[in-house]
């Protein structure tokens, strides 16, 4: 690792535009964290299948957090910002008019309003062609489906739209004036041909749009121009501060977890979750269960996402936890986990299907719903707590099983605020029957963005070298006896997840508003 030509106090800022919060980190050029800051924003659910956010609120929150962090930590420490690198949650769609003003809220990954469009496309020959070209499963999460829904059901907004952007594209445009999207985030839209690295003609035709309705395609290393002068002044940054477009949060989490090469996979559980592998070949799956996203022109990040990660346990804590201190969700969750640790493996026969937000991999059912199953008279709150955690992790294991049909996985790296809770990390090791490592860095997304920036700066020769630099602070080894028990429960869990398909659809139809 060489820091030639860089000043001792140079630093890299990473900005992660997450589902429920923006997270800002500052790294010195050795990869040490100088400091971090976080700011939250809400998701709105005006109807059962809707998940929206206010793009102006996201932008203002990001600016507020970044400005305070720069003033209090970076400028106060006499650091000079060399690079700012972005990452963002995937699958968001924001319609803007000819003046660049948002036409309503940004629709995020959890939105299921396009489930009828997705169902029709997925079962068609065209759907199979689009999946093979784009690597994005046909599902309501996909911007392809969201835009198609808008064309069919929100015709006035569709007609007024000048461009369809991701939230990261919108924020970068606000800061620099450029309408761009990196190959990596574009490859999660269902509109991007991952083989040709350009917008896919079949997908565009299906959505009823042309290339000029989308931002320009660039590499993850692309420099997004200079900050507008007003932000240079407001943020106290120089005109030569480099803005790197960056990638998606999932791809950055994979890089930051040091997952590179055969035999390794990463499990990320933050609000949502995913299990991923990295390779030079696309995973080909006739059942369309996996995503294949471009990291660079040479590497693909493949795997399966779940809607129902840490957000589900947070929901449980809010509904059933004991808040000794007002709004102290972390303390509440800690006490619940402590109680869960006193319950036997398998929660004494209580199972939880965690599908409160529908589900993506591996069942790809937007109508799926949450279920507690096996309840008996002896179950207490602590059993529900453990069953909730186990259900989230059974779902992740189900994704892992499908991945192992294509890749050999010998070890796991876990990241995200939920997965790295020691109790959860041990459960992952037990359920998967594999050793689980945790990176020294508490934010794999932030570290991944730093490693991308450091590679761009020449500190690392390649992303391969950057990934190999990741160190692990702890390893959890599986308990074979616990794994034998979990295998039996997972079988029941997976059977229930598909056996209830008709009931899931029936209850979803009962929630539909009359039209």
Secondary structure, 3 states (H helix, E strand, C coil): CCCCCCCCCEEEEEEEECCCEEEEEEEECCCCEEEEEEEECCCECCCCCCCEECHHHHHHHHHHHHHHHHHHHHCCCCCEEEEEEEEECCCCEEEECCCCCECCCEECCCCCCCHHHHHHHHCCHHHHHHHHHHCCCCCCCCHHHHHHHHHHHCHHHHHHCCEEECHHHHHHHHHHCCCEEEHHHHCCCCCEECCCCEECHHHHHHHCCCHHHECEEECCCCECCCCCHHHHHHHCCCCCCEEEEEEEHHHHHHHHCCCCCCEEEEEEECCCEEEEEEECCCCCCCCCCCEEEEEECCEEEEEEEECCCHHHHHHHHHHHCCCCCCCCHHHHHHHHHHHHCCCCCCHHHCEEEECCCCECCCCCECCCCEEEECCCCCCCHHHHHHHHHHHHHHHHHHHHHHHCCCCCEEEEEEECCCCCCHHHHHHHHHHHCCEEEEECCCCHHHHHHHHHHHHHCCCCCCHHHHHHCCCEEEEECCCHHHHHHHHHHHHHHHHHHHHCHHHHHHHHHHHCCCC
